[in-house]
Amino acid sequence: MQILSNALAFAFAVSVIVFVHEAGHYMVAKGFGVRVLTFSLGFGRRLWSFRRGDTEYRVSWIPLGGYVHFSGQDPTEATSDPRDFLSQARWRRVLILLAGPAMNVVLAIVLVAIVFAFGGGLAVPADVPAIVGTVDLGSPAERAGLRTADRIIAIDGKIVESWFDVEFAVALSPDRPIVLEYERGTLRATTALQPDRTERDRIGTAGFHALVLLGDIIPDSAAEAAGIRTGDAVLAINGTPIRNFTELRDEVVGRVGEHLQAEILRSGDRVLIDVVPRLVDGQGMIGVAQVASTLKELTISEAFVESVGFNVNLTRQLLNLVRKIFERRISLRASLGGPIEIAAVSGAMARRGFRELLLFMGFISLNLFIFNLFPIPILDGGQILILLVESTLRRDLSLRFKERITQVGLVMIVTLMTMAIYFDLSKNLPSVLGLGSKSSAEEPQLRD
C-alpha cells in the first residue's frame, strides 16, 4: 500500500511540476506567434485528444509531466514558414526557453503561498540557538574540543544565527575541516572541526547535537513538582545522553514511580534534578512539552510576500549546495536524488498531509528551475547558451556541431539519471547491492 501511495504522489507531483514548466514554453511561444503542433499532458501513446487551430491537445498514457512540440523545432524539419520555432529571432527563442524554468519559480511561489495562506499560516520554527547540547564520545566535535553549552558564533568566518546554520555547514563539509568560532562562558576561541562522512548519504556529521529545549510545563505535573522550568534544556537522564525529544520520551515511558536524575542546562549552568514520572494515559510522563513551531496567520498578500522571501532563501541554499558539489566538498551521492528517493519522499509527505506535499512540490520545482538552467546542451540552459554564442558570433553554428553537442548532452543526462537511480538503490536497497550499513556497538556517551 505504501508503494502505491508513493507512486501516486510521485506521479501527481511530477506531472504538475513538468506540466507547468512546459506550459511556460507554450504560452510565450503562442504569444510570439509560433505554431505549436502538440501540447501533451503525459508521455507515450495518446489516450484522448482534441484539436484547436494548429495545436493538438492530448492526454497520454504515462502521467509523468508532459511536453510541447513546436513547428520547425527540429532543424531537419525547418521550413521557411515564419511561424517555425527556428524562424524566430534568437532573443525570442531565448525567452521561450527561459519561460519554462521561470514558471517553475512561479509555481514554487504559488504553492508555498497557498500553504501559508490556507494551510494554517506560516510555520515559525522554534528559535533553537547555536549552543552545543550533547557531544558524542570519540566524535569529531569531541576531538575539536567542543563541550556542552559552547555557543557557536561563526563558521568559516560566516556568522551563525541558529542551530540550523550549524547543521547545514557540517552536512556540506564531509571529511573537510571547517573553522568554528565559539564562546565558552566569557572566553572566545576557535577550533578546526572535520566532520565525518555518513555511510548512507555521504554527508557530514560531527557528533554534536542541539539543545533539547523544553516548552510548556504542564501544571501539577511531575516536572513542575521537581522544579523543571520552561526554557530548560535536558542533557541526560540517569547519565544517558538526550539528543532529541524522542529520546527523552523513551527514557521516561515505562518508568512510573522511579526516581530519575535529569541533568539540566539552565542559563549556562548544569543542574541535577530528581524527577519521578507519573502514570498518565497508561504510560509514564513527566509533563513537559517540546519547544514547538508557532503558526502566524497571514493574509493572501502577506502569504505571497513571505513565499517570495522563503523561496529566495531556499534558492540561495540550493545554489550553495551546487557550489559545494563543484568544489568537491560534498558528493553527488549526498545531493542527487533519483525517482525512487523522490517517490519515497513524495509519498511520505502526502501521508503527512496535503500541506507537506505542496511544500515538497515547491522544493522540487525550484530544483527543476536550477537544474534546467545548467549549460548542458539538451537542457534549456544549454540551448540558451548556444543561442547566446550564436548571437555573439552573429552566425548559426553548424548543424553537425549542434548534433554532436546534443548527443553529448544526452549522454550526460542519461549518466546522471543512471547515477541517481544507483544512489537510490544503494540508499534504499543496501542488501541488493551488498552495501550494508555499519552499526554501532554502543550508544554515544555524553562528553563532560
C-alpha angles and dihedrals in degrees: 000000000000091000090053093049090048091051094047094047091047093050092048095047096045093043093054095044097046093040091055090047092054091043088061091057090045098051096048092044090052089048089057092048096251113158109244111204100184138014110183133187101208132357137266129033117012113257100179135350148165133194128230117178111318094339130090111207111201145173113217133201101252107067098204106117122296145242143234124219122201128202110259093010091131111065090222089058097044118126135178090266107128088217093064116111093237090050090065122098112265093247089056091051090050091054091048090052093045092051093073097057090039090058089053088059091048090049092051091051093047094047094049091044090053090052092048094046102039106015098075099285136282114328107229105196122226112270099249105184123223091255120133114244115179124359119207117234111256093010127137088254091056092047088052089056097248119153140187113287094024109141113218110220104176142359119211088345095307118120115247116220103177144359089268089067089053093050092047094050092047093047091054095049109060113169090355125105121244125190116237123195112200144168125231109186106306094341125094121201143159131227138179113242121191110193119215120238117249115232098225104043101014092230128135124274126179104184098241126111141206122258115275095230121197123225124186119007110216112238116252090011130137090256093054091047090051093051099250111156139203109268095033116132119219112223102171144352115216088341095308110124116240113215100169142005092265091060089049090054092047091053091053105039112093095018100097112164095010120127107239123191109221118196106213131190108214122174091336095310127106115235129186113216128183111221129176116205116228129213109261122167091345098309142076116272136166096198107247131134129211118248098262139194117268126218121234113202112230136190118231093260092047090048091056092048091050090045092055091052092045092052094044090055092045091050090052090052092049092049089049088053091051090050091051090052092054090046086053090235090127129029128242088240090063095048106030116086121186132198094282093054093043091048092050093050092043090053092047091050092047091052090051091052145287090272092062092044092053091050091050091049089053089052093050091046090056090048090053090049091055096040094050091056093057109118093248109136097233093051128076091256092054093049091048090051090053091051091049091050090050090049090052092048091041091223139078119263114242118277090234092055092049091050091052096049090045088055089049090051091050091052090050093051093046089049092050091048091048091050091047092052091046091051090048091053094045090052099042103027105035093153091059093054097034093245100128117172125246119249126212118241094213140026117260112264129222115260110224 
